[in-house]
Amino acid sequence: MKTVSIILLSMIFSFASCSFQQEVLSSEKKIVNKKKKKEKTEYLVFKNGIFVKDSTVIPPVIAGGNDAAYSRGYEKMKYPDMALDKHIMGKVLITLIIDEAGRIENTKLKEGIGYGCDEEALKTVKYIYEDLEKPAMLNGIPVKVKFDVPIYFKLTF
């Protein structure tokens, strides 16, 4: 039996975000999430009409917590058939803008690998970040932020 693994590495918090590995057994559709290494996200704050780096920004908070949000995202995500057929693997980088109210203002493909992975990564990032509990904050004030979310696609047989 072939085992297909999708590795989704997404950065949430600048101080300690966890990624997960999703294993989907092709006949059983069983999902197992495993914690991976910690990553650091750079958040850019919208000030005076431009996005600038500010290390004191508090990132947006996902309702229900990071683990629950990523689990929901994994349940929705499907490894694209075109990528699966051609054994396409790699990183898709999505730029995400969250407004002062904690809503997704924009998502944009920054780096892609094609074969349906780019579109699937965009859908997954939107789904994960659609329900924010709190927007990003700077000195106690909600702010618009921009940051990159990498999604890794990896197959193992």
Secondary structure, DSSP 8 states (H G I E B T S, - for coil): --EEEEEE-----SS-EEEEEEEEETTT--EEEEEEEEE----EEEETTEEEE-TT-B--EETT-HHHHHHHHHHH----HHHHHTT--EEEEEEEEE-TTS-EEEEEEEE---TTHHHHHHHHHHHHHSSEEE-EEETTEEE-EEEEEEEEE----
